[in-house]
Each structure stands twice: as structure tokens, then as C-alpha cells.
Amino acid sequence: MNIFWEGAHLVRKYRRIAALRDDLRFSRELRDVAEYEETFRHYTGRSIRGARILDLGCGNRPIRLLMMQAMGWDVVGLDVQVPLLSLSALPEVVRRNGPLRAFKSLARYFLSARRELAALRARHPWSAVPLVTADIADPLSWDAVGSIDLVVSEDVFEHLSDVETAVEMMASALSVTGLALIRPNIFTGITGGHVLEWDYPLDRTGSLEPWDHLRRGRGRPNTYLNRLSRADFRAAFARWFDIVEERVLFPELGREYMTPELREEVSHWSDEELFSNRVLFVLRRKTATTSPDGSASGGEPAVPARRSPTDCVPG
Ligand SMILES: C[S@@+](CC[C@H](N)C(=O)[O-])C[C@H]1O[C@@H](n2cnc3c(N)ncnc32)[C@H](O)[C@@H]1O
């Protein structure tokens, strides 16, 4: 029963994604990549060309990574899963991702990815894509990545079970003048429950009420969520980074669904939390005179010590 439900969900999801992609023609990814370039220049005064870039949690649909590679930028992707970019990668995908995820990747490949990758390659021909397949919280994966000038990450941090370690690892890999652009989909926003009917663009066809995930929690997200609020992310990043800017992708998203009764029901959340969705945190490694524990560090940049692999706590 579960497998049928799962299968039907996947078909529905990828059909919708395929239709959207055809309409939008990579517009979101193009906009994101342009934003990386512009923001990096704005905050560092340097061109992104020549910078070493990490796409953290690049995903099994690593469009931005492929675009950046096609632009000749020095990029590397890190994800715990291997993307199925061609059928020849299938054995590796089965080995690394397991049979169930490989089956999902295969379904996605035939339903949307194959056509999408061909369309992308026609516009942005990429070659070999450097990928590190590992857990973000594993110090060994960061050894393979090396020193980075720009970290970008989309829709990943809300899925991490150990955000603190991920942030620390990221800070240790970032060069002193580097920048991190981290955009989680915040749990407290209308899209934060990660259910199809309340994803962007909002299309109220299902039975779930808005912000159901903060109220009754009847939706079944198809993925792990750490349920961190925007304030939680701020606190996690602020340990190692100065947050120099926060940009909400769709300000006021869902405002039309917020009734006075509903507002009362979720009154313990601020408007800022409820109308957050994909929030870009622009992060610079701390260069303050205080270290994360508040003690003076004599003006030296606060940098976490690189852990050795033996420091890694399993699970
Ligand atoms: C929702 S997807 C986003 C993928 C991509 N950034 C995008 O925007 O399409 C989240 C990705 O984070 C990856 N991920 C989750 N936890 C991870 C971890 N601990 N280490 C590495 N990758 C992880 C998943 O494998 C998945 O590819």
C-alpha cells in the first residue's frame, strides 16, 4: 500500500515539476546563479571567476552546479547522494544511494530529468562535474573539498539533523575573505511543511489547511525536516559567522491565506517567522574580536579548528 502511495506521489510530483520546468526554463536556477555572482562581488569586491565554489547539498538535480561548471567557474558539489545524470551512472547510484532511492532517481530520470538535462546541455554544455559524495557533517568529506571562497546551498539546511556541525565544518573550509550563501526553506513559513500543495507557487487544491504543519501536522512530508525556525538558523549561523544580510525570496507569501482566526491560532509565531520561506542568509566568517564562546581572541578571525576524522561522532 505504502509503495503505491509513494509511487503515485512521485509521478504527481515529477509531472508537476516537469511542467513547471518547461514553463520556467531554468529561470529560478539562472536567477540564483546570477545572484551568487552579484552578491559575491558586492561583499568581497572580487569576481566570482577565480573563486573556488562549493554547492553544498547540490542534490540529485544539480542544475546550478552544472550551470556554474558550464560558465567555466571553479565549482565542486557535495551531497550524500549521487545524482543520476546518465544511465551509465546507475550502478554507482544503486551502490551509494541504495535501491529505493535509486528507483526514485530512475523514475525521475525518465519522467523529467532526461529531457531537462538534454535541454540544459543544449544551452549550457557542461563537462565532467566534480562531486564529493559524503555527509556534510563528516570531516573527511571536507578534506576532499579543500579550501573554498564561496559556499552556496539551496533547500538543504532544513533537512540536516546536525546543523551545528555542518555550520562549523563550513566555517573551517571557508577562506578568510570567503562568503556563504545559505538558503533554507524555513519551517515556520507557509511552505515550511514541505508538502506538495503548499509549495511555491501556492496552488490550493488539496485538503490541507495553510500552515497545517504548525497546527495539526496532518501533512506527510516526504523527507526529514529538522523544524528549525528562522531564529534557530540565525543562532546556528551566528556561532561562526556574521550574518550580513537576510533576503526572503517571496516576501508576504501566503498573506492572503492568513485569517484573523488562524493568526490567533499561531500567535506564538511572529509575522517574520510566518512569512519567511526560502531565506538567503549571507554569511561572512567571523572576524570579530570575540570567539563563539564570547572570549576575546585578540582580533584574530574566529575559525573552528579542523577536526580530525577520529573526532567524528558517529550517528
Ligand atoms: C531538497 S534537496 C536540495 C537539492 C538542491 N540543492 C536543489 O536545490 O535542488 C536536499 C539535498 O540535501 C542533501 N542532504 C541532506 N542531508 C545531507 C547531509 N547530511 N550531507 C550531505 N547532503 C545532504 C540530500 O541528499 C538532497 O540532495
The ligand as a Gaussian input file, in Angstrom:
#p B3LYP/6-31G(d) Opt

LIG

0 1
 C       15.849000      19.218000      -1.142000
 S       17.347000      18.649000      -1.761000
 C       18.014000      20.118000      -2.482000
 C       18.960000      19.814000      -3.583000
 C       19.488000      21.013000      -4.377000
 N       20.264000      21.912000      -3.542000
 C       18.356000      21.738000      -5.058000
 O       18.107000      22.900000      -4.740000
 O       17.745000      21.141000      -5.943000
 C       18.314000      18.413000      -0.297000
 C       19.652000      17.738000      -0.591000
 O       20.431000      17.734000       0.603000
 C       21.138000      16.518000       0.641000
 N       21.493000      16.234000       2.031000
 C       20.659000      16.113000       3.084000
 N       21.355000      15.844000       4.206000
 C       22.661000      15.798000       3.841000
 C       23.878000      15.557000       4.538000
 N       23.880000      15.313000       5.850000
 N       25.029000      15.575000       3.854000
 C       25.055000      15.814000       2.523000
 N       23.929000      16.070000       1.796000
 C       22.759000      16.050000       2.450000
 C       20.157000      15.494000       0.078000
 O       20.808000      14.336000      -0.372000
 C       19.493000      16.300000      -1.028000
 O       20.147000      16.104000      -2.240000

